[in-house]
Amino acid sequence: MRVIFMGTPDFSVPSLQALAEARYEVAAVVTQPDRPRGRGKKETPPPVKKTAVSLHIPVLQPLKIKDPDFIRLLHNLAPDVIVVVAFGRILPRDILELPKCGCINLHASLLPKYRGAAPIHRAVINGEKVTGITTMYMDEGLDTGDMILHEAVPIYEEDNAGDVHDRLAFLGAGLLIKTLSLIKNGQAPRTPQSGEFSYAPMLTAADEQILWGRPARDIYNQIRGMTPWPGSRTTMHGKVLKIWRTVTLEEDGTAVWPGRVISVGKEGILVRAGTGRIMITELQLQGAKRLRAAEFLRGTPVPAGTVLGEPPEGFL
């Protein structure tokens, strides 16, 4: 089968590598344009481009996915199938209808749950115990196409979004190869999505902010769901403080002042939540390195009574 692969971030890389290892003919890789990154704002290629170059596969980086010249180029490449893995753009009908075997998407959830841009982050933030990966035929809706294969994986108590991301990326690569084999042999199922659905919208700056008036369990899930990117944040003495790892402690009634530091020790920094308590074990002050709590406290004392963030309305 002649394949065009569309993908951009690290999540897409194992799937592209799997296609190459399975000796599929990848006519081209389509990915997003290089972007300025880092403090120096240096133009940096996306991970999929780096992988494609190393595999000697031609790379296309259209500025506009609906550009007629780009669509004409895809048509001339004559793909049997287009594979989309975290590409980051919605495909127009002209592309969806181009390959004879259709456009196939690998999505990081058990559809119809968590359609949209951030399924892994949202599943962890919401405290899900199980998620998974789904292959589907693409249509013009947002992750609404008929399903082909799916596979579930557990989300463990201490997993963060990065752990789940890596697990699903490699699981998805294998599922993609199985899917293409079924399509090639005319044996691929086509199951319409049904039942309760949900959406996983793109992350915003509001998702990063820790609201200490929420239950400790919700804050714990938020922090692990936003790790390793983009991170969860609060403030301390007017500076941004990123929280990377925590432990929840038992619920103990409503806090008098959520965000107030109860105690400090070698285990970490114990903070009141709306209900329950959070032990901060890894954190990063604005302009400094990410550190375990014990290392952090050697350079930055945090006395009991210190208040993190802004107190919620009604607690002043």
C-alpha positions in Angstrom: 0.0 0.0 0.0 1.2 3.5 -0.9 0.9 5.7 2.2 1.0 9.4 2.9 1.6 10.0 6.6 0.4 13.2 8.4 1.7 13.9 11.9 3.6 16.4 13.9 4.6 15.8 17.6 6.5 13.1 19.4 3.3 11.0 19.7 3.3 10.5 15.9 6.9 9.3 15.7 6.5 5.6 16.7 3.7 5.2 14.1 5.9 6.6 11.3 8.8 4.4 12.4 6.5 1.3 12.5 5.3 2.0 8.9 9.0 2.2 7.8 9.9 -1.0 9.7 6.8 -2.8 8.1 8.1 -1.7 4.7 5.1 0.3 3.7 5.7 2.6 0.8 5.5 6.1 2.5 5.3 8.4 -0.5 5.6 11.6 1.7 5.3 12.9 5.2 3.1 15.9 5.8 3.8 17.9 9.0 3.4 21.4 10.4 5.9 24.1 9.5 9.0 24.6 11.6 8.3 26.9 14.6 10.5 29.2 16.7 11.2 27.5 20.0 13.3 28.0 23.2 14.7 31.2 24.6 16.5 32.0 21.4 13.3 31.4 19.3 15.3 29.3 16.8 13.3 27.8 14.0 12.9 24.1 15.0 11.5 21.3 12.9 8.7 19.1 14.4 9.7 15.7 15.7 8.0 13.9 12.7 10.1 15.9 10.2 13.3 14.9 12.0 12.2 11.3 11.8 11.2 11.5 8.2 14.5 13.1 7.2 16.4 10.3 9.0 14.3 7.7 7.0 14.9 9.6 3.7 11.2 10.2 3.2 10.1 13.4 1.4 8.6 16.0 3.7 5.8 18.5 2.9 5.0 21.4 5.2 2.1 23.4 3.8 1.2 26.7 5.4 -2.4 26.1 4.5 -4.0 22.7 4.4 -6.6 23.8 1.9 -4.1 25.2 -0.6 -5.1 24.0 -4.0 -1.5 23.4 -5.1 -0.8 21.3 -2.0 -4.0 19.2 -2.6 -3.0 18.8 -6.3 0.4 17.5 -5.1 -1.2 15.0 -2.8 -3.4 13.8 -5.7 -0.3 13.4 -7.9 1.3 11.2 -5.2 -1.6 8.8 -5.6 -1.8 7.4 -2.1 -3.9 4.2 -1.4 -4.4 5.5 2.1 -3.6 8.6 4.2 -2.6 8.0 7.8 -3.2 10.8 10.3 -1.6 10.7 13.8 -1.8 13.9 15.8 -1.3 16.1 12.7 -3.0 19.1 14.4 -5.2 20.3 11.4 -8.7 19.4 10.3 -8.6 17.9 6.8 -11.0 19.3 4.2 -13.3 17.0 2.1 -10.9 17.2 -0.9 -8.3 15.4 1.0 -10.6 13.0 2.9 -12.0 11.8 -0.4 -8.6 11.5 -2.2 -7.2 8.1 -1.3 -9.1 5.0 -2.5 -8.9 3.3 0.9 -9.7 6.5 2.9 -8.1 8.6 5.5 -7.3 6.6 8.7 -6.8 8.4 12.1 -5.1 7.1 15.2 -6.7 8.8 18.2 -5.5 8.6 21.8 -8.8 7.7 23.5 -11.5 5.0 23.5 -13.9 6.8 21.2 -16.5 8.2 21.5 -15.0 9.5 24.8 -12.5 12.4 24.6 -12.9 13.5 21.0 -10.7 16.5 20.3 -7.2 17.9 20.8 -6.1 16.9 24.3 -7.5 13.4 25.1 -4.6 12.2 27.2 -4.3 15.3 29.4 -8.1 15.4 29.9 -8.3 11.7 30.8 -5.7 12.1 33.5 -7.0 15.4 34.8 -10.5 13.8 35.1 -9.1 10.9 37.2 -9.9 8.2 34.6 -8.7 4.7 35.5 -8.7 3.4 31.9 -8.1 5.0 28.5 -6.9 3.6 25.2 -6.3 4.1 21.5 -8.7 3.9 18.5 -8.2 3.7 14.8 -11.0 5.0 12.6 -12.0 6.1 9.2 -12.0 9.9 9.1 -15.0 12.0 8.2 -15.6 15.8 8.3 -16.6 15.7 12.0 -14.3 16.0 15.0 -13.2 12.4 15.6 -16.7 11.1 14.7 -15.7 8.6 12.0 -16.5 4.8 12.0 -14.1 2.9 14.3 -11.8 0.1 13.1 -9.8 -1.2 16.1 -9.3 -0.1 19.7 -7.3 -1.2 22.7 -7.7 -0.2 26.3 -4.9 0.5 28.8 -5.0 1.3 32.5 -4.1 4.7 34.0 -2.2 3.9 37.1 -2.4 6.0 40.3 1.0 7.6 39.9 0.9 8.1 36.1 1.2 11.5 34.7 0.2 12.6 31.2 3.7 11.9 29.9 3.6 8.3 31.1 0.2 7.7 29.4 1.4 9.5 26.3 4.4 7.2 25.8 2.4 4.1 26.5 -0.3 5.0 24.0 2.2 6.2 21.3 3.9 2.8 21.2 0.6 0.8 21.6 -0.9 2.9 18.8 1.9 2.2 16.4 1.2 -1.5 16.7 -2.5 -1.0 16.3 -2.0 1.1 13.2 0.0 -1.7 11.5 -2.8 -4.2 12.4 -5.4 -1.7 11.0 -3.6 -1.2 7.7 -3.1 -5.0 7.3 -6.9 -5.5 7.7 -7.6 -2.7 5.2 -5.2 -4.2 2.7 -6.9 -7.6 2.9 -10.4 -6.1 2.8 -11.1 -7.3 6.3 -11.3 -4.1 8.3 -14.4 -3.7 10.4 -16.4 -0.5 10.3 -18.2 0.2 13.5 -20.2 3.5 13.9 -19.6 5.3 17.2 -22.4 5.1 19.7 -23.2 5.7 23.3 -22.1 8.6 25.5 -19.5 10.9 24.0 -17.3 13.6 25.5 -14.8 16.2 24.3 -11.2 17.0 25.2 -10.7 20.6 24.2 -7.2 22.1 23.7 -5.5 23.2 26.9 -5.5 26.8 27.9 -3.7 28.9 30.5 -6.6 28.5 32.8 -6.0 24.8 32.9 -2.5 25.4 34.4 -3.7 27.5 37.3 -4.1 25.6 40.6 -7.2 26.6 42.5 -6.4 25.6 46.1 -10.1 25.7 47.1 -10.8 22.6 45.1 -10.6 19.1 46.7 -7.1 17.7 47.1 -7.8 14.7 44.8 -8.8 17.1 42.0 -5.7 19.2 42.4 -3.5 16.0 42.4 -5.1 14.8 39.2 -4.7 18.3 37.6 -1.0 18.3 38.4 -0.3 14.9 37.0 -2.5 15.6 34.0 -0.4 18.7 33.2 3.0 17.0 33.6 5.4 17.1 31.8 3.8 19.8 29.7 2.7 22.5 30.1 2.8 22.2 33.9 0.5 23.4 36.7 1.3 26.7 38.5 0.5 28.8 41.5 2.3 31.8 43.0 4.5 32.3 46.1 5.6 35.8 47.2 4.6 37.2 43.8 6.6 34.6 41.8 5.2 31.8 39.6 5.7 28.4 41.3 5.2 25.3 39.1 4.2 22.2 40.9 5.4 18.9 39.2 4.7 16.1 41.7 2.4 15.7 44.7 0.9 13.2 47.1 -2.7 13.5 48.4 -3.5 12.9 52.0 -6.8 11.9 53.6 -9.8 14.2 53.4 -10.2 16.2 56.7 -13.0 18.6 56.2 -13.2 22.1 54.7 -10.0 24.2 54.9 -10.0 27.5 56.8 -7.6 28.9 54.2 -6.9 26.8 51.1 -3.3 27.2 49.8 -1.8 27.8 53.3 1.3 25.8 54.1 0.7 23.6 57.1 4.2 22.2 57.6 7.5 21.6 55.9 9.7 18.5 56.2 12.0 16.2 54.3 9.0 14.5 52.7 7.8 17.8 51.2 5.6 20.9 51.7 2.2 20.1 53.1 -0.6 22.4 51.9 -4.3 22.8 52.7 -6.7 22.2 49.8 -10.4 22.9 49.8 -10.9 19.5 51.4 -7.9 17.3 52.2 -4.2 18.1 52.0 -1.6 18.0 49.3 2.1 17.2 49.8 4.3 18.9 47.2 7.3 16.7 46.5 8.7 18.3 43.3 8.5 22.0 42.3 10.1 24.9 40.4 10.3 28.5 41.3 10.2 31.1 38.5 13.7 31.4 37.0 15.1 28.4 38.8 15.5 24.6 38.2 13.0 21.9 38.8 13.8 20.3 42.2 12.7 17.8 44.7 11.2 19.4 47.7 14.2 18.7 50.0 16.6 20.4 47.6 14.2 23.3 47.0 13.9 24.0 50.7 17.7 24.1 51.2 17.8 27.2 49.0 14.3 28.6 49.5 12.8 28.4 53.0 9.0 28.1 53.0 7.8 28.7 56.6 4.5 27.2 57.8 1.7 29.7 57.2 3.0 30.8 53.8 0.1 31.2 51.4 0.3 29.9 47.8 -1.8 31.5 45.1 -4.6 33.9 45.7 -7.1 33.0 48.4 -10.5 32.1 47.0 -13.4 34.5 47.3 -14.9 34.3 50.8 -11.7 33.2 52.5 -10.3 36.7 53.2 
